[in-house]
């Protein structure tokens, strides 16, 4: 933890008019390549197309996770508008080239890049437009979350999304979209009211409850990369108070079992306005346990609200009030560096945040943990601390607005749950990740969070989508019958 309780990003993960607020980026085109097929692509879209041999190709090809730096596409296209996306899709289909959409490049399994295929990088489709009369905001697929928070904060509003600043809105929302406003306002996918999508036939579809209700259902949790390329999403807006509260609760490692028990019996049932994360961390041979959280109310309420955690022997609390946008900068690890720098280097001008090398997976918790489950978690963290690199097991609190949605109301099925576990390992430890999930299998539900997508996961169809998979499969066959939009864990594989 840094000065004034700020976390750097790794520490946090391991601990009636329409007003245009942010316009789309304008990008120059690269020099047209030689081969005729490549020239056709270059001539088909207005935005830049970057090929092997062009300056900056490696940076354009790479995603956030350095594990996938050896996966190199045939080309990276950066459309400036939906027409460019249509042209890119038509070109890929006509030439039999695999195609992948990328909004922010944070797919845990690296599915936003494809070897020898075409990556459609949506970073330039990033406009943010508020409709005050309707109480909605329409956002380009490539808009990064920290920019969305900043733009909407100027309007006294927000959407409930995650804390990683350079994650883009489309992939995050399509797979669920959990964040520190989730128990108050629901998942980001629950707040989708409309979408614009380009399907495999190159056509643009406006999706809403009147025109394409089945597709709207599927986009609300069906996972990024399925059905087509989403270019814009419209969300319900939520008003925010002038300030919100933040808190950090630290526990002695000797009290980790009591801390886990206290948090899991409290967090899913807390006041809706309060969302928290339990962190079990392993780094540098040391272990730690702490809770971070956000509360839509004054910090003076927290003494009473946090009482179950404060009763753990040795617990210490740090809390305060903060304006909402600076609070999101705090969660992003950017409170001291500011908005411009709070982007992954190379994704926006002035961005300074580094990329990472990590592996991750997830589980869902549907019942209170026994002592054996808690001891298993403690043992796993202690094992990871003895290995190179670092790791963490994080618990996101569910309940509240998230669980009041029926499992069949949207494609996001994980509603009858207490918490989501995220297993993270940095700079090595993939073997530990698999053993951790195996060790926890007796204590979890068997379902996993599709936004924490894990390559090689067995029976992923049920794990990610449960009883909703059959309907999602029928929808995919209707929208994309030839399965143009495919990847190893795409619906229909």
N, C-alpha and C positions, 0 to 999 in steps of 0.2 A: 504494500500500500504506500502511496506517495504522500506528499504534503496535503493536508486538509482532506484526507480520505480519498484522494483520487487514485483510481486504479489504472495502470497501463493495460492495454488490450489483452495481452497474454495473462496478466494477473487477474483480470476480470473473468476470463474464460476458465482459468485454472482456479480462482477464488469464486336580389335576384339577378345580379350581373355576374359575368364571369371575369375574373381578374387574372391575367397571366403573371405569375410570380417568377418563373424561371424559364427562359426560352431554350430551345434545342441548340446544341452545339453546332457550329458550322465547321466542317472539315474540308480540307483540300484533297484533291485526288492525287494518287500516286501515278508515276509514269506507266503507261500501258505496256504490258509484257508482249513477248513475241508470239507464242503459240496461238493459233486461231481460236481454240476453245477458250483459253484464258482471255483473249481480247473480247470475246463475246460477253463474258462476265463483266469485264471492265467497262464495256460500252453500255451494259444493261442498266447500271445503277449510277446515280449521281454522286453518292458517297464514295469514299476511298476504298480501294481493294488492295490489299497488301499481300505480296507473294514471296515465297522463298527467294532470297537474293536481294530483295528490297531492303533498304535501310530500315531498321526497326522491326523486322519481321519477327525475330525471336520474342521481343517484348509484346508484340501484338498477339502472337500465338499463345503465350503463357497465360495461365490462369492464376488465381490467388495462391493455390497450394503448390509449392515447389516440387512435390512428389511427381507431378505430371509434366515436368519440363521437357521430357523426352518425347512427348506426344505432339507431333507437328502436323498441322493440316496442310492441304493443298493451297488454301488461300483463306484470308480473313477479310470478310466484307463488313464495312461499317455503314449501314444504310442511314440516310438522313431523314427518311420519312417512310410511310407505309408503302408507297409505290415502289421504293427501292427494295423493300422486303419482298413484295410480290415478284419483282424481277429476279431477285436472288433465288427464290424458291422455284420459279419456272425454269431458270437456268440449271439448277441442280437436278431437277427431275428429268429435264430433257437430255442431260448428259450423264445420267446414272451416277451422280456424285452424292455420297453420303452428306447429310446436312445436319448441323447442330445449331440451336439457338443459344446465345449467351447474353444474359442481362448484366450480371456483375462478375461472373466467373467463379462463384464460390461453391459449386457443386462438390460435395465432400468426396464423391467417387470420381471426380474429373470428367463428368459427362458433358461439360460445356466446351470441350475440345474433342476433336476426332482425328485420328491418324489418316492423312491423305484425303480428307474430306473438306467440306466448306463450313467454316464457322461464320455465322451471322451475328456479329457483335453489335448489340443495340445501344451502345453507350451514347450515341448521338441523338437517340430518341429519348429525351429526358425532360421534356416540358412539364410544368406543374400549373394547372389551371383550376382555380376555385370558383365554384358556382355557389354564391352566398345564398341565393334564394332557395335552391334545392338542398343546401347543406351537404354538398358533395365536392370532391376534388378528383380531377382526371390527371393521371400521371403517366408519363412515358415510361416504357419498360426498363430503360437503362438508367433512370434516376436513382442516385445512391441515397441510402436512408438518411444520412446526416444532412444532406441538402434538402430532403423532404421535410425533416424536422425544422430546419431553419426557415424554410419558406412558409410552412404552415404556422410556425410559431409567431411570425409577424402578423398573422390573421387571428391569433388567439385560439388556435385549433391544432389538432393532431390526428394521426391515425395510429392504431396500436401495432407497432412493429418492433423489430429487434434492436440490439444495441451495437452490432458491428457496423461501423460507419460506411464502409465501402460495399456492403451487400446492396444489390439493386432490388428495386421493389418487385419486379415481376416474379422471379424465381422464388423469392421469399414468400410472397402472397400465395402463389399457386400451390405450394406444398403445405400450407397451414399458416405460418407466420406468427410464432409465439414471441412475446416480448414482455417488458416490465409494465405495460398497461393492459396486459391480456386478461387478467381476472376482472378488470373493471369494464373494458370495452369489447372483449372477445378477441379471437384470433384475427389476424389481418384478412384471412380468407373469408371469415364470417362477414366482413365489412365490404366485400366486393359487391357492387350493385350493377356493374356493366363492364364489358370488355370489348376490345377490338382484336380480332385474330385473323391471321392469314393461314389458310389451310393448304393442303398439299396440291390442290388444283390451282393455286395461285389467286384464289378469290379472297376478298375481304369480307368478314362477317361482323356485324354489330350484335353483340350478345347481351341480352338482358332478360328480365323475367317475362316480357311479352313476346320477343322475337325468337329467342333460342333458349328456353328455360332449361332444357336437358343439358345443353352445353354449359350454361351458367352453373348448374349444379356440379358438373364435372370439374370446372375450373376452380371451384371453391374447395381446394384440397386434393385435387387429382394429381398434383405433382408437376413440376416444370418439365418441359420437353415433350409432353404428350399432346396430341390433338392438332398442333400447329404452332405458329409463332405468334405469341401475344405481343402486340405493339403498344397498347394503352389499356389501363385499368381505371375504373371509376370507383371510388370508395366513399362510404359514409364518413362525414367529418364529425369530430367530437370536440366540444369546447373544453378548454383547459383553464385551471385557475391561474392567478398571477404567479403563484409559487406552488411547488410540490415538495414533499419531504423525501429525503434519502436516509438510509441507515446501513450501518455495518455492525455486525455482531461477531466478535472473535471468541473462540473457545480454546482452552488448553487441549492439546492433543490427547491427554489422558482422559478427557471427558468426551471424546469423539462419539462413543456409543450413545451416551446420554443426549448429546447434541442432535444426532440423527433422529433418535426417538422423539425428542421434543419438537423438532422442526416438522417431521412427517405427521405428527398428531395435531399440529397447529396450522401449518401453512395452507393446506387445501380448504380449510374451514374459516380462515380469517376474513375480515371485512373485505368486500369486493374491491375496494379502492386500493388494497395492498397486495402487491405481487412480490414474491421473493425467490431467491436462488440459494440453495445450500451448496457450498463448495468444499470438497475434500481434495486437497492438493498435495502433490509430491514433486519436490524440486530440490536439487542440491543436497540430497541425502536427508532432507527434512520433510516433515509432514505438517499439515495445518488444516484446521476446520473453521469455516466462517460462513456467515449468511450476509448477503447483500439484498437490498430491497428498495422499492419505490412506493410511496403512499400519496394518494391524491387528497391531501389534507395537511394540517399543520404538524410540525415535528413535536409539538407539545402533547399530541395524542399518543405518541409512540411509547411513552413510559408504560401506559396501560396496555396498549396493543401488543407490545413485545414481552409482556410479563412471562409467558411460558418459556421463552428463550433465556430471559434474564435469570430464571431460577436454576439454570444449569450452573453448577459450581465453577467459579472462575470466569464466567462470561463477562465481557466488556462491550459497551455500546458506544458507538460514535454516530451522531445524527445531526441533521440540520435542514433548513429550508433553502430552496434555490429556484430561480426562474426556470421554466421548463426547458428551454433550448440549452442554456448552460448545463442543466442537469443531464441532458442527453450527451453533451460533450464530455461530461464527467464519466458516464458509463462507457463511452467510446475510448476513454483514456486520453482525451484531447483537451482537458480543461485548461491546461497551461500553454497549449500550442495554438489553439484557435481553429476556426472553421476551415480556412484555406488549407492548412497543413493536414487536416483530419481526413485524408483520403490516402488510399494505397498509392505509393509512388508509381507514376506512370499512367494512372487512371484518370487523373485530373491535374491541371496545371497547379503547381505548388504543393501537391500531395507529398507527404514525407513518411507515411507509415510503411513498415516493411511487409513483404510477403512472409508466409510461414511454411514450414514443412511439418505436416501433421497427418495423423490418421484418427478416425473417430467412428463411433457407433452409438446405438441407443437402445433403451428398453422403456417399458411403461410399468408403473407401480399402481396396483389396484387394491392393495390391502396393507395394513400396517406391518412393519418389519418385525420379525422375531429377533431375539438376541443373536441367534446364529447368522441371520442375514446381516445384521450390523457388524458382527465380528468379521464376516467375509469381506465387507467393504473396507474395513480397517486393514485387514491383512493385504488386500489388493493394493491399497495405497502405499503401504510400507514396502511391498515388493517393488513397486514402480520407483520409489525413492532410492532404491539401491542400484538402479540401472541408469545408464547415460540418458541425458535429456531430461524431460519433465513430463508430468501427466496430471490428470485430474478426473474426478467423477463429480459431475454437477447434477443437481436436481432442480428442475423448473417446476414451480408450484402451479397446479391446475385448480379446478373448482371454479367458483364464481360464474361469470358470464360464459366461460368456455364450456362448462359442463351443463349449462341450461339449454344447450342446443342438442336436439336429438341426433344420435349417431347416423341416421339415414337422411337427415335434412340437407346435408351437404356431403360431398365426397370425403370429407375429413371425419373418420369414424371414431377417433379416440376421445370419447366424451365421458365415459364412466371410469375415470382414472383420478388418482391422487397427484401423481407427479410423473414427469418424464426424466429419465436418466440419460445423461450424455457422457460417454466415455471418451476422453481425449488423451492422445499421447503425441508429444512433440519431439522431433529429431530422433526418431527410433521408437521401438517398443510396440510394433505391430503385433508381435506374438503375445505381448501382455494384453493388448486390446481383446484379442480373441479368447484368451484364457479368462479374462475378467467377465466377459459376457457369458462364457460357459459356467463359471463359478456362480454367477447370479441367477442362472436359469431357474432354479427351484423357487425363487422368491419373486419372480416378475411374471407379467401376463403373457408373454410371447409375441406381443405386438411392438412395433418400432415406429419412430417418427420419420416420415418420408423426406423431410428436409434434412435429416441427419443420415442421408442415404449411404449405405455401406456396401461396397462391392463384394460380391461373393456370398451375401447373406442368403441362407437357405429359406425356402418357402416365403420369399419376400412378398409375394402377392397378398398372402393373408396377413403378414406382419405389418405391411404399410396400409392396407385398404380393407382388411377384414371382410365383412358381409357385403361391403359396397363394391368389391372387385368385379362381380358379375355384371353389374350395371355399367361400370366403367369400361369393361371390355366391349360390351355392346355399343357403347357410345364411340369408342375408338374405331370399331369396325364400320360404323356409320360415317364418321367424319373423315377418317383416313384409311380407307379400305385396303390400300396397297402398303400400308405401314411405312410411309416415307419417313416419318419422324420416329426413329427407332434408336435405342441404345440398350445396353445389357439388362436394365431393369425397367424398360418401357412397358407400359400396359399392353398386353398382347404377346409379349415374349415368352 
